[in-house]
Amino acid sequence: MTLAVISMVSMLAAGACAAGEAASSMIPPGERKPAPELKLKDIDGKPRNLAELRGKVVLVNFWATWCPPCRHEMPSMQRLYQSLPRERFEILAVNIGEDDDTVLAFIGMLKPAPTFQILLDRDSMALRKWPVMGLPTSFVIDKEGRIALRAVGGRDFDSPPIAAQLKMLIDEKR
């Protein structure tokens, strides 16, 4: 791992610790900006592309196994994923800078195991394109491929307020 990546990861960790679970609100449709490109391989080596999910609401979550809030929120992301319609909602959990074995070992410990997509950003190149301020950082991407929400810090993703925000976005007319 290069010194630059180690420095970036350290800053992200510090930012997440300071951020906590601050409230986040949806960006009005007219003020939303296009999401940056996100093309990575998943844990099975299959190429994934955020642009191919246009028409769905997508939760993009940047995380790492060494990040306690990241580890804590994974089960709630799985519960959220199971509660929303798959044809209209997707989760891309982007692991930052870790090797396959580390990620697979962590995923293997989760019960139930995640059924959403786990992507690998080994060199943190995708991370650099996104406005990530700490880990975990999550983005909700609307059906048009625009950032509708950014949240820094751990979340209980299946909490009623978060689930309601996502359902509202899923039902939003294009």
N, C-alpha and C positions, 0 to 999 in steps of 0.2 A: 504494500500500500504506500503510495507516495506521501510525502510530507504535506502536500497541499490537500489531499483527500483527508488525511488525519486531522489537519487543522479545521477543515470544513465540518467534518463530523463532530469534532469537539464543540465548535460554535453552535451547531444545531442542537446538541444535547443541552448546552447551557441555556439556549433560548427556550427549549421545551420546559425545562425545570422552572423557568421564570414565568412562563405563560399560563400554566395551569389549564383549567377548563373554562376559559373565558367564553361568554355567550357570543354566538355568531348569528347573524341575520342574513337572509337572502339578499342578493344584489338585485335591484329591479331589472327586468328584462332589457330595457333600453340602455342600461349602463354596463352590461356584461361584456367582457372582453373574450376573444377566442382563447381556448386552452392551448398551451404549447404542445408541440409534437410529443408523442409518447409511443415509441416503438422499442419493445424489449422482448426477450424470450421469457417464457414461464418456467416453472420448476421442472417441467418435462421436456424443455428444450424447444417448445413450439413458439414460433414468432407471434407476437400479439401487437395490435396497433389500435390505439384509442380511436383514431379516425373511423375505423370499421364499426364502431359502436354507435355511430350517429343515429339518432332516432330513439336512443335509450338515455335514461338518466344514469350517470356513472359516478360512483364514489371512488376517487383516486386517493389512496392513503400511502404516504411515505413513512417507512418504519424501519426498525432494526431490532435484532434479537436482544441486544444488550440494553435496550431502552425499556425500563420498567413500565411506563405508561403505554408504550406500544404493545408490550406483552399482555398487559391487563385488558386492553380494548379488543383484542382479537376475538374472544368468544362472543362479545356483543355484536361484532360485525357479522359473525356467522348467523346469529339469531336474527339480525336485521335482514340479511340476505335470504334467509328461509321465509321471512314474513312478507316479502314484496314480490310482485310478479316478475319472473325471470325474463319474460319477453319484453319488459319495459325498464328493467333495472339491472345494473351490473356493478361489481366491485373489482377494482384492480388494486391489489395491495403490493406496493413497490418496495422491495427490500433494498436497502442502501449499503453497498460496499462490502457485503459478506459473501463467503464462498457457499457453494451448493450444499456441502455437508452440514454446515452450521445451520442454514435455513431449514433443510430437511429434518434435522434432528429436532429443532424447535417445533416445526409443524407436526411432527410425529407425536409430540407430547400433548398436543391439544385434543381435547375431547369435548364435543365431537370435532373431528378434523375439518378444517375449512374446505368448503366446496366452491368458493369463489377463486378467482385467478390470483396466483402469487407470482409476481414478476421479479426478475433479478436485474438490478442496476449495479453490477459489480464494480464498475469504474466511476460511478456517480455522475456520468455524463448527462443522463436524463434529469437528474436532480438539479443540475446547474441551469436548466431551461425553465424551471418552475420557481415561483416566488415562495420557496420554503424557508420558514423562519426558525424552525426547530423541529425536533422529532417527538412525537408524531405530528405531521401536518396532513390535513385532509382537505380535499377539494371536491365539491359537488359540481359535476359538469351537466349542463342541461342538454336537451334533445338536439339542440343546434350546435353543440360542441363548444359552448361558452362556459366560463367559470361563473357559477351562480352563487357559490359560497366558498370561503376559505376558513378553516378552523385550525388553530395551533394548539397543541396539547392533547392529552388523552380525553376520550369521550366514552360515554355509555351509549353506543349507537342505537340500541333498541329502546332507549327511553322514549316515553310518549312525545315529548316536544320534538326530538330529532326525527322520529318516525313520521310525525305529522308534517314536518317541513318537507321531507322527501316525498311523501304521498302527494302533497300539494304540487310539487314540482313535476312528478310523474303525470298528474292529471292536467297540468298546464297545457293549453292549446299552443300549437306551433305557429 
